[in-house]
Structure formats: structure tokens, C-alpha cells
Amino acid sequence: MGCYLSMAGIENIIFESANHPRPHVGESMVTSSTRVFKEIGFLPTMEREGFVKKYGASWHAPANRGRVAIEFNEFPQEGIDQDYTYHVDRGKFDNLLLKHAEALGSTVYQGVHVKQVLFEGSYAKGVRVAFAGHTVDVPADIVVDATGRQTLLGRQLGVKKKDPIFNQYAVHAWFTGVDRGTGGSADHIHIYFLPVERGWVWQIPITDTITSMGVVAEKEEFKKANKDLEGYFYAQVQTNQNLKDAMQNAVRVNEFRTEGDYSYSMTTFAGDGYVMIGDAARFVDPIFSSGVSVALYSAKYASDQIKIAVQEQNFSEEILKPYEVKLRGGVEIWYEFIRLYYKLLPLFTYFIQNKQHRLQVLQLLQGEVYNRGEVPVLKAMRDFIEKVEKTDNHLFKGQLTEIPIDDLPELIGVAD
Ligand SMILES: Cc1cc2nc3c(=O)[nH]c(=O)nc-3n(C[C@H](O)[C@H](O)[C@H](O)COP(=O)(O)OP(=O)(O)OC[C@H]3O[C@@H](n4cnc5c(N)ncnc54)[C@H](O)[C@@H]3O)c2cc1C
């Protein structure tokens, strides 16, 4: 956001409560991110810094040996001349991006915590920040909430709602000695399915030697296991033979970290004098590595509306709202894809291997979810599931889960 605004000549200040570099989950990207990096002039930095190039993704079933895989080069993307994206150490990546915004003209304050957004009537008019024991009110025409899963403004306004389906919990750490795979797949993200409800493990190469490994499952699974983080992590690893093999000589190099309560949406992303972007607006399950791309595109689309607002000196909800419509359109496609995926796991593998559907699935996995009307492959997945439901003795019948896919379930309660 800082980059886009500075490039448009709009004065902006970034308050960041952390001091970068700081660790962060969310290390594997989708290729659509490249378009934003190009627009803000950040691509040369990504190339120069030697992040691990990500050419594809591989999935491993719990019982079978072998994998299904996709490579990004199978389907060229408009405006993107690379057939890879990146895996990143988020400490390093976020720090570089912040520095880039500063170089383009954003004023950056690190170690400065935003305590609340200030309002006059319905209009956001600035922020109250705290640093070194002091509190200062800073006026602004527009406040952009980019506080990630802290969701500062969503909580302040009481518009944060929990996802009714997903309540996952992740335990992750970095390791050396992970066997990353053969056949050109060492630079892929590897996803290992676990034989528990919505359970999977990510394997993401961070450097030549360090690999990020994370176990994701419903929070109930962790509670039921009644184990400490390490015990739980390794017990899950044992349940997928390919994963067990990959981890045989792995040595952990940092502490286990956990992430929970991360599926939610704000009921609004834009109002008079404010927008929410990235995780501060909406978070969907990370199975397809969509988060950073959503954060980047939300900044891109919100900045388009902010430019209009500044030009017209009109900071009303009406001017800013088209951003929300655009972002919701994209994020809901991710969300539907994720729900269909969890509804019937073998379906995903079947669609990936099917000539007729493969490229369309790949397009989604590349992160091409914006400005689309109909997404035929999602309808095809839905129809397939309906057929399985209606056919007695269908091969996949026993594998259907309880996930509702017909109507979008209501968001529930107020999170946090
Ligand atoms: C288990 C798990 C796995 C994931 N895996 C992936 C993946 O592989 N690929 C992917 O793309 N995404 C992944 N994600 C999602 C990804 O982490 C996020 O979507 C992404 O980081 C969102 O970026 P953001 O800029 O919105 O928020 P963040 O990156 O969280 O940035 C928010 C910033 O705001 C600062 N901040 C917070 N509160 C305040 C405050 N009050 N005042 C000032 N500063 C504040 C924080 O210090 C932080 O630096 C994963 C998420 C989870 C939970």
C-alpha cells in the first residue's frame, strides 16, 4: 500500500509495531504476486536477494507412495514473464518490502504501535499511536488497517466474524536435513495429506538447507491428542508415509510456533475514511498459499480507490466501496475452491489429473481469482460432488466430508 500510494504522489505514513526483521508464518507464494512486484518495482529485489524459486506444487496422499504435481509453466499468465514464484523467509521479505516502500517515499515508523483508529462521527480521522511510553494522535484523511491477524479496526468496530466451518490450528518450525524430493520437485511446495479432519502438512524450502514444516488440522485434533507441541507434531508426521520418509533425517533449528483462530472475515472492508487490507480484512484457510497474494492485491485495489478519493477530496464509503466488491469477488473464489477441496479430497487429485480441468485448476492455483465472473471448473467440481452424493456405491462416496457447499454459511459470532 505504501508503495502504490507513494508512486501516486500521495503522502503516507506506515506505523509498524514490530521492529523488522521479525519472524512470520506464510512463506510460500503464488505466481500472481509477481504482477504486483512488477508494478511497484520490487521484482529486481526479489531476484537479487536469491529467494528460493518455486516452480510448482506437489500433493501426497496419506497411504500411497508417489505424488500428483503441477508446474506453473503449463499455463502462461498475462503480464507475467516468469514461470516461477518464490518461497521466502518472511523476516527478510517483509523487511525488504518495508524498505522498498520507504525508498519510494513512505514515512516508516517501526516499533510504534497503533492503539486505536480515531473517529469523528462515522469518519475515520486518524490514529492514536504509542511509542516509548508516549501516546500521540496523528490525523489522516484515510486510515488503512493493515494490522494482519491483529485486525485492529475490525475488533474496534465489532465487525469481525468467525468462519463457521474452519477452526484450524498450525504447529510449525524450520528444519535442516529434510529430503525435499526428486524428479524436479525439490523446489515445489509439498503438501502431505493427513488422515484426520482437514489435516495436512506443508513443506516449504526457505534456503538451500532450511525447510519450513507445518502441521495443520482442526484445533480439536490438537486438544484430543493431549500432547505437547513436539509430541503432537511428530505423531502427525508418522501418519503419512511420504512425509515420514522426508523427515527421517530432519533436525529442528528453531522453536515450534503455533497459529490458531485464523479463519474469519470482517462484515465490511471499507467505510467512511477507512479501508482494511490483507488479513485485517479477511483470512481464508492457507492450503493454497493465497494469503500474501490476497494482501498484495488488496493493497493494489484499495490504493486505486484511494487515488480517486484523494483526487476528488471525497473520502466517503461510497468512493472506497468498489475496492471491497473487487476483493470479495476474488477471496470468495479462493474460499469456494477451498471448501470444495475439503468436501472431497480425491476430487482435487482427479481434477488435477484430468486433461479437461487441469489448466483451469492450475489457473486458480496461480492466484488468478480477480475480475472473473463464472469459474467453470468450480461448477464442474460442484456437479461432480452432487453426482457422488446421489450415486449409491460411488467409489468416492465414503470420502465425502460434512463441509457445507451449497449455500455460503453465515459468518458466526464475533471473533476475539
Ligand atoms: C498457518 C498459516 C500458514 C500460512 N501459509 C501461507 C503461505 O504459505 N503462503 C501465503 O501466501 N500465506 C500464508 N499464510 C497467510 C499469510 O501469513 C498472511 O495472509 C499474510 O502474512 C498477510 O499479510 P498482511 O500484510 O495482511 O499481515 P501481516 O503480514 O501479518 O502484517 C501485519 C503487520 O502489522 C503489524 N501490526 C499489527 N498490529 C499492529 C498495530 N496495532 N500497530 C502497528 N502495527 C501493527 C504487525 O507487526 C505486522 O508486521 C499462512 C497463514 C497461516 C495462519
The ligand as an ORCA input file, in Angstrom:
! r2SCAN-3c Opt
* xyz 0 1
  C      -0.741    -21.492      9.361
  C      -0.626    -20.461      8.285
  C       0.088    -20.747      7.118
  C       0.163    -19.790      6.096
  N       0.872    -20.084      4.955
  C       0.880    -19.187      3.945
  C       1.626    -19.448      2.753
  O       2.295    -20.467      2.603
  N       1.589    -18.512      1.772
  C       0.884    -17.338      1.897
  O       0.862    -16.537      0.955
  N       0.224    -17.052      3.040
  C       0.214    -17.938      4.053
  N      -0.422    -17.623      5.211
  C      -1.112    -16.325      5.289
  C      -0.154    -15.157      5.467
  O       0.591    -15.342      6.647
  C      -0.943    -13.867      5.550
  O      -2.065    -13.913      4.708
  C      -0.117    -12.633      5.204
  O       1.007    -12.548      6.019
  C      -0.983    -11.372      5.354
  O      -0.227    -10.222      5.245
  P      -0.691     -8.881      5.955
  O       0.249     -7.827      5.460
  O      -2.142     -8.687      5.817
  O      -0.458     -9.124      7.517
  P       0.905     -9.378      8.280
  O       1.908     -9.961      7.355
  O       0.563    -10.161      9.498
  O       1.396     -7.942      8.680
  C       0.729     -7.191      9.642
  C       1.741     -6.259     10.309
  O       1.032     -5.339     11.140
  C       1.765     -5.138     12.322
  N       0.791     -4.742     13.337
  C      -0.173     -5.491     13.909
  N      -0.896     -4.778     14.779
  C      -0.372     -3.526     14.747
  C      -0.702     -2.319     15.421
  N      -1.729     -2.254     16.256
  N       0.042     -1.219     15.174
  C       1.077     -1.247     14.290
  N       1.431     -2.374     13.626
  C       0.702     -3.493     13.856
  C       2.421     -6.477     12.601
  O       3.581     -6.296     13.380
  C       2.728     -6.990     11.194
  O       4.034     -6.682     10.799
  C      -0.474    -18.544      6.254
  C      -1.155    -18.256      7.431
  C      -1.248    -19.199      8.437
  C      -2.006    -18.863      9.686
*
